[in-house]
Amino acid sequence: MRRLTLLTVMSVALSGPGVAQLPDLPSFGADWTAVGLPRLYWTPANGITAGLLYAQVMQLGYDEWDAPPPYRMQLSLDGDIAASGSKRLRLEARMPQWIDGWRFIVALEGRRDARERYAGIGNKSVIDDVNVTSDNPHYYRSDNHRLYGRLAVQRRIIGGLRVLAGLHAERWKIDTLSGASQLANDVAGGVDPAIGRGVGDVSARVGLVFDTRNDEPAPTSGVFLEAIVGFADSSVVGDVSYTRTNVSATAYIPLRHNLGVAVRLAGQTMSGTPPLGAFYRFESSERPFLALGGTSSHRALPNRRLLDADKLFANLDIRYDLIVEPTLFRVTAVGFLDAGRVFPAGDFKLTTNGLKVGGGAGLFVKLFRSAVVGSTTGIGPDGVILLFHTWWPF
């Protein structure tokens, strides 16, 4: 629970008005708020982890109190280092309302996930606790190194319809840890020749977004539709070639002033020759996320539990606001049901066969305009899954 407490403090600071209780840091100007916050938490995989977030936030004006974006612009530097050897440093600029009709996101990140989950490739991969011993405590783990840059630009066409274009350039390496492991078995079996070597993954993407959400950090009404196609061609740049298509449809349906339903259906299909390192990313117009399993895709599965090129998942939420103080905070209880599965490249189809289904409940707090923290407890194929969130799952 200590990790959740610290994340809550961080989120209060990011909310804008709440920083009045924090040390006065130099900002870029009168329209900006400066935030600097340390983090300290523990996880079973990485042990003690320390981090620091520094951000400059350009707030919305008073006449934009009901605007869906949480701020005009945010520039942030965010990093962590863990006892396991995991470390991360991210520099990001998010500009949802800096220029009317335009949105920009620029991000640079370097990270090492020294205990990244790896249970094998495919929808039938299993985790057998018998394989996890004192001699091989990381049987279902891998060592991931990633260095990447991303650019996304969106232009409003009319109403909630926007066109999107972007670039993603990444150098990644997925390798085994010492001792026996599922990844070492797959290397010996020749599952993917890219395992253990550096791979350049460079892609461009285009898409359409239709967005009528009333509040982007924690929507309660509206729809959010995305269709994004990405292209990687090793004959032009990089080491891999593939086409990635992502489609998602989300609806937020208010039933009464404090009760609503949220539902999402999403899928990804890839063609060409995508290697293991390309399986982790699920594209989105706001921020890509690691799938399948975890806070952004399937809350009754561990993070990145299922890996393969094609993905299908659905989410159903019943959301009940326990406490609401407009513009200050909102406490929401959530009951959810999630289902999903993965397929080999090109085998995607709408089906109920092979779906991993689970459900559970959670509690979320929205503070001021942009800060969201919460936790969910799900029960799925791998048992009880406890997750901490720093934004709404969808």
Secondary structure, DSSP 4 states (H G I P E B T S, - for coil): -HHHHHHHHHHHHHTSGGGGGS-----SSTTEEEEEEEEEEEETTTEEEEEEEEEEEEPPPGGGTT-SSS-SEEEEEEEEEETTS-EEEEEEEEESSSSTTEEEEEEEEEEEEEEEE---BSTT----GGG--SS-TTTTEEEEEEEEEEEEEEEEEETTEEEEEEEEEEEEEEEPPSS--HHHHHHHTTS-TTTTS-EEEEEEEEEEEEE--S-SSS-SSEEEEEEEEEEE-TTTSSS--EEEEEEEEEEEEEEETTEEEEEEEEEEEEEE---GGGSSEE--SS--EE-SSBTTTBTTS-TT-SB-SEEEEEEEEEEEEEEEETTTEEEEEEEEEEEEEEESTT-----STT-EEEEEEEEEEEETTTEEEEEEEEEETTEEEEEEESS---
